[in-house]
Amino acid sequence: MIYNSTEMEKEALFNTASRMCAAARTAPKAKGQDSIVTYMLTKTDKNRLADKMEEIGIQLFGEEKAFWYKRDAANVRDSQAVVLIGARKDCRHIAHCGLCGFPDCHACEEAGGVCAHLLVDLGIAVSSAVNVAAHDNVDNRIMWSAGKAAAEMEELESGVRWLGIPLSISGKNIFFDRR
């Protein structure tokens, strides 16, 4: 049987995305508490994410100044898939921490704050995931804008802090010559 490069690259991309999700899941977490959530978006769902990104950019900055969101949305459209990694909002209840800026976890929760350890866990999970992509030679970019749009998509879990990682296998890195 003969497989062409398009078929093999698609399989490689899906394998990398799966391994990225596994890396995020197994990444170290504060107090060993796991609140990490992962998804992979392709085709229509990936393009709906890009549409939401543009919509948010225009909503926040106006048509003229939404170039950052539009640029990121174009990258998402040009990618073959997007891995979303998020952390469910919870508090780690680490005594005398204060890393969140509140005197204790109770004060943080009452004010609707976000546990700093949750965000550290998200950063470690995302770093572990992009390390997999880098080792597999799959072009990628961590996008806060994609995460903000994911948080507004009804199909995804609510109450999650997201980051998005578009993935691309092509002859030239689509994330390189960004304006």
Accessible surface in RSA format (square Angstrom, percent):
REM  Atomic radii and reference values for relative SASA: ProtOr
REM  Chains: A
REM  Algorithm: Lee & Richards
REM  Probe-radius: 1.40
REM  Slices: 20
REM RES _ NUM      All-atoms   Total-Side   Main-Chain    Non-polar    All polar
REM                ABS   REL    ABS   REL    ABS   REL    ABS   REL    ABS   REL
RES MET A   1   201.52 104.4 117.28  77.6  84.23 200.6 112.30  95.5  89.22 118.2
RES ILE A   2   168.71  96.0 142.78 106.4  25.93  62.5 145.90 105.1  22.81  61.9
RES TYR A   3   128.41  60.0 105.14  59.8  23.27  60.6  73.84  55.5  54.57  67.3
RES ASN A   4    83.72  57.7  75.56  73.0   8.16  19.6  38.74  93.2  44.98  43.5
RES SER A   5    74.21  62.7  62.65  83.6  11.56  26.6  38.50  82.0  35.70  50.0
RES THR A   6    98.78  70.3  96.75  98.1   2.03   4.8  65.09  87.4  33.69  50.9
RES GLU A   7    89.92  51.6  80.85  61.2   9.07  21.6  37.10  71.8  52.82  43.1
RES MET A   8    90.04  46.6  87.17  57.7   2.87   6.8  84.58  71.9   5.46   7.2
RES GLU A   9    72.22  41.5  70.34  53.2   1.88   4.5  22.54  43.6  49.68  40.6
RES LYS A  10   113.14  55.2 106.77  65.5   6.37  15.2  69.67  62.7  43.47  46.3
RES GLU A  11    99.62  57.2  93.66  70.9   5.96  14.2  30.75  59.5  68.87  56.2
RES ALA A  12    43.89  40.4  37.74  58.2   6.15  14.0  42.94  60.5   0.95   2.5
RES LEU A  13     2.04   1.1   2.04   1.5   0.00   0.0   2.04   1.4   0.00   0.0
RES PHE A  14    73.16  36.6  72.25  44.7   0.92   2.4  72.56  44.0   0.60   1.7
RES ASN A  15    78.07  53.8  76.74  74.2   1.33   3.2  17.87  43.0  60.20  58.2
RES THR A  16     3.42   2.4   3.39   3.4   0.03   0.1   0.00   0.0   3.42   5.2
RES ALA A  17     1.34   1.2   1.12   1.7   0.22   0.5   1.34   1.9   0.00   0.0
RES SER A  18    72.65  61.4  59.49  79.4  13.16  30.3  36.29  77.3  36.35  50.9
RES ARG A  19   114.25  48.0 111.06  56.6   3.19   7.6  53.60  73.3  60.65  36.8
RES MET A  20     0.00   0.0   0.00   0.0   0.00   0.0   0.00   0.0   0.00   0.0
RES CYS A  21    27.09  20.5  24.99  27.9   2.10   4.9  15.91  40.3  11.18  12.1
RES ALA A  22    55.64  51.2  47.61  73.5   8.03  18.3  54.91  77.3   0.73   1.9
RES ALA A  23    18.19  16.7  10.67  16.5   7.52  17.1  16.78  23.6   1.41   3.7
RES ALA A  24     0.00   0.0   0.00   0.0   0.00   0.0   0.00   0.0   0.00   0.0
RES ARG A  25   101.16  42.5  95.10  48.5   6.06  14.4  47.05  64.3  54.12  32.8
RES THR A  26   109.63  78.0  79.21  80.3  30.41  72.5  69.39  93.2  40.23  60.8
RES ALA A  27     7.85   7.2   0.21   0.3   7.64  17.4   4.17   5.9   3.67   9.7
RES PRO A  28    95.94  69.9  84.00  76.6  11.95  43.4  95.88  79.2   0.06   0.4
RES LYS A  29    31.90  15.6  10.97   6.7  20.93  49.8  10.95   9.9  20.95  22.3
RES ALA A  30    23.18  21.3   9.14  14.1  14.05  32.0  21.03  29.6   2.16   5.7
RES LYS A  31   117.98  57.6  70.85  43.5  47.14 112.2  63.48  57.1  54.51  58.1
RES GLY A  32    68.24  84.2   0.00   N/A  68.24  84.2  34.02  93.4  34.22  76.6
RES GLN A  33    69.01  38.6  64.04  46.8   4.97  11.8  31.20  66.4  37.81  28.7
RES ASP A  34    71.90  50.4  40.37  40.2  31.53  74.6  26.49  62.4  45.41  45.3
RES SER A  35     4.91   4.1   3.57   4.8   1.34   3.1   4.46   9.5   0.44   0.6
RES ILE A  36     2.40   1.4   0.46   0.3   1.93   4.7   0.46   0.3   1.93   5.2
RES VAL A  37    10.19   6.7   8.60   7.8   1.60   3.9  10.19   8.9   0.00   0.0
RES THR A  38    32.77  23.3  14.44  14.6  18.33  43.7   0.11   0.2  32.66  49.4
RES TYR A  39    77.83  36.3  71.49  40.7   6.34  16.5  55.87  42.0  21.96  27.1
RES MET A  40    65.64  34.0  37.35  24.7  28.29  67.4  36.20  30.8  29.44  39.0
RES LEU A  41    14.82   8.3  13.58   9.7   1.25   3.1  14.82  10.4   0.00   0.0
RES THR A  42    34.87  24.8  29.76  30.2   5.11  12.2   4.58   6.1  30.29  45.8
RES LYS A  43   144.14  70.3 136.51  83.8   7.63  18.2  96.29  86.7  47.85  51.0
RES THR A  44    94.85  67.5  90.26  91.5   4.60  11.0  59.46  79.9  35.40  53.5
RES ASP A  45    62.48  43.8  62.18  61.9   0.30   0.7   4.59  10.8  57.89  57.7
RES LYS A  46    12.31   6.0  12.31   7.6   0.00   0.0   5.64   5.1   6.67   7.1
RES ASN A  47    57.74  39.8  57.74  55.8   0.00   0.0  16.63  40.0  41.11  39.7
RES ARG A  48    87.59  36.8  83.67  42.7   3.92   9.3  48.55  66.3  39.04  23.7
RES LEU A  49     0.00   0.0   0.00   0.0   0.00   0.0   0.00   0.0   0.00   0.0
RES ALA A  50     0.00   0.0   0.00   0.0   0.00   0.0   0.00   0.0   0.00   0.0
RES ASP A  51    75.50  52.9  70.17  69.8   5.33  12.6  28.02  65.9  47.48  47.4
RES LYS A  52    47.55  23.2  45.84  28.1   1.71   4.1  17.96  16.2  29.59  31.5
RES MET A  53     0.00   0.0   0.00   0.0   0.00   0.0   0.00   0.0   0.00   0.0
RES GLU A  54    51.62  29.6  51.62  39.1   0.00   0.0   4.73   9.1  46.89  38.3
RES GLU A  55    91.68  52.6  83.69  63.3   7.98  19.0  37.39  72.3  54.28  44.3
RES ILE A  56     1.50   0.9   1.50   1.1   0.00   0.0   1.50   1.1   0.00   0.0
RES GLY A  57     0.00   0.0   0.00   N/A   0.00   0.0   0.00   0.0   0.00   0.0
RES ILE A  58    66.20  37.7  61.70  46.0   4.50  10.9  61.70  44.4   4.50  12.2
RES GLN A  59   132.75  74.2  96.95  70.9  35.80  85.2  40.87  87.0  91.88  69.7
RES LEU A  60    93.46  52.1  62.19  44.5  31.27  78.6  64.65  45.4  28.81  77.5
RES PHE A  61    99.44  49.7  78.43  48.6  21.01  54.7  86.64  52.5  12.80  36.6
RES GLY A  62    32.02  39.5   0.00   N/A  32.02  39.5  29.33  80.5   2.69   6.0
RES GLU A  63    97.61  56.0  86.78  65.7  10.83  25.8  49.29  95.3  48.32  39.5
RES GLU A  64   154.37  88.6 129.86  98.2  24.52  58.4  59.45 115.0  94.92  77.5
RES LYS A  65   140.86  68.7 133.95  82.2   6.92  16.5  77.78  70.0  63.08  67.2
RES ALA A  66     0.34   0.3   0.00   0.0   0.34   0.8   0.34   0.5   0.00   0.0
RES PHE A  67   140.21  70.1 136.05  84.3   4.15  10.8 138.31  83.9   1.89   5.4
RES TRP A  68    91.18  36.6  90.99  44.0   0.19   0.4  79.29  42.3  11.90  19.3
RES TYR A  69     0.81   0.4   0.81   0.5   0.00   0.0   0.27   0.2   0.54   0.7
RES LYS A  70    62.11  30.3  59.10  36.3   3.01   7.2  40.58  36.5  21.53  22.9
RES ARG A  71    65.24  27.4  56.00  28.5   9.23  22.0  28.47  38.9  36.76  22.3
RES ASP A  72     4.13   2.9   4.13   4.1   0.00   0.0   0.00   0.0   4.13   4.1
RES ALA A  73     0.00   0.0   0.00   0.0   0.00   0.0   0.00   0.0   0.00   0.0
RES ALA A  74    46.14  42.4  43.94  67.8   2.20   5.0  46.08  64.9   0.06   0.2
RES ASN A  75     9.90   6.8   9.90   9.6   0.00   0.0   0.00   0.0   9.90   9.6
RES VAL A  76     0.00   0.0   0.00   0.0   0.00   0.0   0.00   0.0   0.00   0.0
RES ARG A  77    81.98  34.4  66.91  34.1  15.07  35.9  41.55  56.8  40.43  24.5
RES ASP A  78    92.32  64.7  69.77  69.4  22.55  53.3  16.06  37.8  76.26  76.1
RES SER A  79     4.41   3.7   0.00   0.0   4.41  10.1   0.00   0.0   4.41   6.2
RES GLN A  80    79.10  44.2  66.42  48.5  12.68  30.2  44.32  94.3  34.78  26.4
RES ALA A  81     0.00   0.0   0.00   0.0   0.00   0.0   0.00   0.0   0.00   0.0
RES VAL A  82     0.00   0.0   0.00   0.0   0.00   0.0   0.00   0.0   0.00   0.0
RES VAL A  83     0.00   0.0   0.00   0.0   0.00   0.0   0.00   0.0   0.00   0.0
RES LEU A  84     0.00   0.0   0.00   0.0   0.00   0.0   0.00   0.0   0.00   0.0
RES ILE A  85     0.00   0.0   0.00   0.0   0.00   0.0   0.00   0.0   0.00   0.0
RES GLY A  86     0.00   0.0   0.00   N/A   0.00   0.0   0.00   0.0   0.00   0.0
RES ALA A  87     0.00   0.0   0.00   0.0   0.00   0.0   0.00   0.0   0.00   0.0
RES ARG A  88   103.77  43.6 103.77  52.9   0.00   0.0  40.15  54.9  63.63  38.6
RES LYS A  89    89.53  43.7  64.72  39.7  24.81  59.1  43.32  39.0  46.21  49.2
RES ASP A  90    54.12  37.9  41.54  41.3  12.58  29.8  37.23  87.6  16.89  16.8
RES CYS A  91    16.68  12.6   5.46   6.1  11.23  26.4   3.85   9.7  12.83  13.8
RES ARG A  92     1.04   0.4   0.73   0.4   0.31   0.7   0.45   0.6   0.58   0.4
RES HIS A  93   101.76  55.6  86.44  60.1  15.33  39.2  60.95  62.8  40.81  47.5
RES ILE A  94    53.07  30.2  46.92  35.0   6.16  14.8  50.07  36.1   3.01   8.2
RES ALA A  95    81.93  75.3  52.81  81.5  29.13  66.3  64.65  91.0  17.29  45.8
RES HIS A  96   179.43  98.1 143.38  99.7  36.05  92.2 100.66 103.7  78.76  91.6
RES CYS A  97    49.70  37.6  16.17  18.0  33.53  78.8  13.15  33.3  36.55  39.4
RES GLY A  98    31.76  39.2   0.00   N/A  31.76  39.2  13.82  37.9  17.94  40.2
RES LEU A  99   110.58  61.6  85.35  61.1  25.23  63.4  90.88  63.8  19.70  53.0
RES CYS A 100    41.18  31.2  11.66  13.0  29.52  69.4   8.10  20.5  33.08  35.7
RES GLY A 101    70.07  86.4   0.00   N/A  70.07  86.4  36.46 100.0  33.62  75.3
RES PHE A 102    63.54  31.8  60.28  37.3   3.26   8.5  61.67  37.4   1.87   5.3
RES PRO A 103   111.43  81.2  82.28  75.0  29.15 106.0  95.05  78.5  16.38 101.8
RES ASP A 104    71.19  49.9  66.99  66.7   4.19   9.9  29.35  69.1  41.84  41.7
RES CYS A 105    22.81  17.3  19.32  21.6   3.49   8.2   6.27  15.9  16.54  17.8
RES HIS A 106   115.82  63.3 113.27  78.7   2.55   6.5  80.17  82.6  35.65  41.5
RES ALA A 107    27.89  25.6  21.48  33.2   6.41  14.6  25.94  36.5   1.95   5.2
RES CYS A 108     2.41   1.8   2.41   2.7   0.00   0.0   0.54   1.4   1.87   2.0
RES GLU A 109    86.06  49.4  64.85  49.1  21.21  50.5  34.09  65.9  51.96  42.4
RES GLU A 110   131.92  75.7  93.39  70.7  38.52  91.7  35.39  68.5  96.53  78.8
RES ALA A 111    66.93  61.5  24.98  38.5  41.95  95.4  37.53  52.9  29.39  77.9
RES GLY A 112    45.34  55.9   0.00   N/A  45.34  55.9  27.16  74.5  18.17  40.7
RES GLY A 113    17.01  21.0   0.00   N/A  17.01  21.0  13.35  36.6   3.66   8.2
RES VAL A 114    35.11  23.1  22.80  20.6  12.30  29.6  22.91  19.9  12.20  33.1
RES CYS A 115    10.08   7.6   6.81   7.6   3.26   7.7   1.10   2.8   8.98   9.7
RES ALA A 116    17.61  16.2  14.12  21.8   3.49   7.9  16.13  22.7   1.48   3.9
RES HIS A 117    36.40  19.9  36.34  25.3   0.06   0.2  29.13  30.0   7.27   8.5
RES LEU A 118     0.00   0.0   0.00   0.0   0.00   0.0   0.00   0.0   0.00   0.0
RES LEU A 119    84.85  47.3  76.50  54.7   8.35  21.0  76.95  54.0   7.91  21.3
RES VAL A 120    73.31  48.2  66.20  59.9   7.11  17.1  72.50  63.0   0.81   2.2
RES ASP A 121     2.65   1.9   2.33   2.3   0.32   0.8   0.39   0.9   2.26   2.2
RES LEU A 122     9.50   5.3   9.50   6.8   0.00   0.0   9.50   6.7   0.00   0.0
RES GLY A 123    30.57  37.7   0.00   N/A  30.57  37.7  29.61  81.2   0.96   2.2
RES ILE A 124    65.38  37.2  62.43  46.5   2.95   7.1  64.81  46.7   0.57   1.5
RES ALA A 125     0.38   0.3   0.38   0.6   0.00   0.0   0.38   0.5   0.00   0.0
RES VAL A 126     3.20   2.1   3.20   2.9   0.00   0.0   3.20   2.8   0.00   0.0
RES SER A 127    64.48  54.5  59.67  79.6   4.81  11.1  31.94  68.0  32.54  45.6
RES SER A 128    31.38  26.5  23.28  31.1   8.10  18.7  14.85  31.6  16.53  23.2
RES ALA A 129     0.00   0.0   0.00   0.0   0.00   0.0   0.00   0.0   0.00   0.0
RES VAL A 130    27.72  18.2  26.54  24.0   1.17   2.8  26.56  23.1   1.15   3.1
RES ASN A 131    79.22  54.6  74.78  72.3   4.44  10.7  17.33  41.7  61.89  59.8
RES VAL A 132    19.94  13.1  17.74  16.1   2.20   5.3  19.94  17.3   0.00   0.0
RES ALA A 133     0.00   0.0   0.00   0.0   0.00   0.0   0.00   0.0   0.00   0.0
RES ALA A 134    61.38  56.4  43.88  67.7  17.50  39.8  50.13  70.6  11.25  29.8
RES HIS A 135   137.22  75.0 107.83  74.9  29.39  75.2  73.06  75.3  64.16  74.7
RES ASP A 136    48.79  34.2  26.52  26.4  22.27  52.7  13.66  32.1  35.14  35.0
RES ASN A 137   132.62  91.5 105.65 102.1  26.97  64.9  35.12  84.5  97.50  94.2
RES VAL A 138     5.05   3.3   1.99   1.8   3.06   7.4   2.47   2.1   2.58   7.0
RES ASP A 139    36.72  25.7  32.51  32.4   4.21  10.0   4.77  11.2  31.95  31.9
RES ASN A 140    36.40  25.1  18.80  18.2  17.60  42.4   0.00   0.0  36.40  35.2
RES ARG A 141    90.23  37.9  86.90  44.3   3.33   7.9  18.69  25.5  71.54  43.4
RES ILE A 142    77.90  44.3  57.22  42.6  20.67  49.8  57.22  41.2  20.67  56.1
RES MET A 143     4.41   2.3   1.72   1.1   2.69   6.4   4.41   3.7   0.00   0.0
RES TRP A 144   127.45  51.1 121.42  58.8   6.03  14.2  93.19  49.7  34.26  55.6
RES SER A 145     0.17   0.1   0.00   0.0   0.17   0.4   0.00   0.0   0.17   0.2
RES ALA A 146     0.00   0.0   0.00   0.0   0.00   0.0   0.00   0.0   0.00   0.0
RES GLY A 147     1.07   1.3   0.00   N/A   1.07   1.3   0.45   1.2   0.61   1.4
RES LYS A 148    69.73  34.0  61.82  37.9   7.92  18.8  20.22  18.2  49.51  52.7
RES ALA A 149     0.00   0.0   0.00   0.0   0.00   0.0   0.00   0.0   0.00   0.0
RES ALA A 150     0.46   0.4   0.00   0.0   0.46   1.0   0.00   0.0   0.46   1.2
RES ALA A 151    55.51  51.0  30.48  47.0  25.03  56.9  32.16  45.3  23.35  61.9
RES GLU A 152    80.85  46.4  61.21  46.3  19.63  46.7  33.15  64.1  47.70  38.9
RES MET A 153    13.19   6.8   5.44   3.6   7.75  18.5   8.95   7.6   4.25   5.6
RES GLU A 154   169.98  97.6 135.96 102.9  34.03  81.0  57.35 110.9 112.63  92.0
RES GLU A 155   108.93  62.5  73.08  55.3  35.85  85.4  59.62 115.3  49.31  40.3
RES LEU A 156    16.60   9.2   7.74   5.5   8.86  22.3   8.53   6.0   8.07  21.7
RES GLU A 157    60.80  34.9  47.35  35.8  13.45  32.0  37.26  72.1  23.54  19.2
RES SER A 158    99.36  84.0  79.54 106.1  19.83  45.7  46.37  98.7  53.00  74.2
RES GLY A 159    47.67  58.8   0.00   N/A  47.67  58.8  34.21  93.9  13.46  30.1
RES VAL A 160     5.85   3.8   0.00   0.0   5.85  14.1   0.00   0.0   5.85  15.9
RES ARG A 161    85.77  36.0  83.29  42.5   2.48   5.9  32.66  44.6  53.11  32.2
RES TRP A 162    12.04   4.8   0.28   0.1  11.76  27.6   0.00   0.0  12.04  19.5
RES LEU A 163    33.68  18.8  33.68  24.1   0.00   0.0  33.68  23.7   0.00   0.0
RES GLY A 164     0.00   0.0   0.00   N/A   0.00   0.0   0.00   0.0   0.00   0.0
RES ILE A 165     0.00   0.0   0.00   0.0   0.00   0.0   0.00   0.0   0.00   0.0
RES PRO A 166     0.00   0.0   0.00   0.0   0.00   0.0   0.00   0.0   0.00   0.0
RES LEU A 167     0.00   0.0   0.00   0.0   0.00   0.0   0.00   0.0   0.00   0.0
RES SER A 168     1.02   0.9   0.77   1.0   0.24   0.6   0.00   0.0   1.02   1.4
RES ILE A 169    38.41  21.9  31.00  23.1   7.42  17.9  33.52  24.1   4.89  13.3
RES SER A 170    58.14  49.1  26.63  35.5  31.51  72.6  38.83  82.7  19.31  27.1
RES GLY A 171    94.21 116.2   0.00   N/A  94.21 116.2  46.09 126.5  48.12 107.8
RES LYS A 172   119.46  58.3 109.97  67.5   9.49  22.6 110.07  99.1   9.40  10.0
RES ASN A 173    54.37  37.5  47.49  45.9   6.88  16.6  15.18  36.5  39.19  37.9
RES ILE A 174    47.42  27.0  27.36  20.4  20.06  48.4  36.29  26.1  11.13  30.2
RES PHE A 175     1.11   0.6   0.87   0.5   0.24   0.6   0.87   0.5   0.24   0.7
RES PHE A 176   146.39  73.2 125.25  77.6  21.14  55.0 126.82  76.9  19.57  56.0
RES ASP A 177    97.09  68.0  68.46  68.1  28.63  67.7  40.82  96.1  56.27  56.1
RES ARG A 178    64.20  27.0  32.61  16.6  31.59  75.2  14.17  19.4  50.03  30.3
RES ARG A 179   245.55 103.1 203.73 103.9  41.82  99.6 115.35 157.7 130.20  78.9
END  Absolute sums over single chains surface
CHAIN  1 A     9797.7       7677.8       2119.9       5572.1       4225.6
END  Absolute sums over all chains
TOTAL          9797.7       7677.8       2119.9       5572.1       4225.6
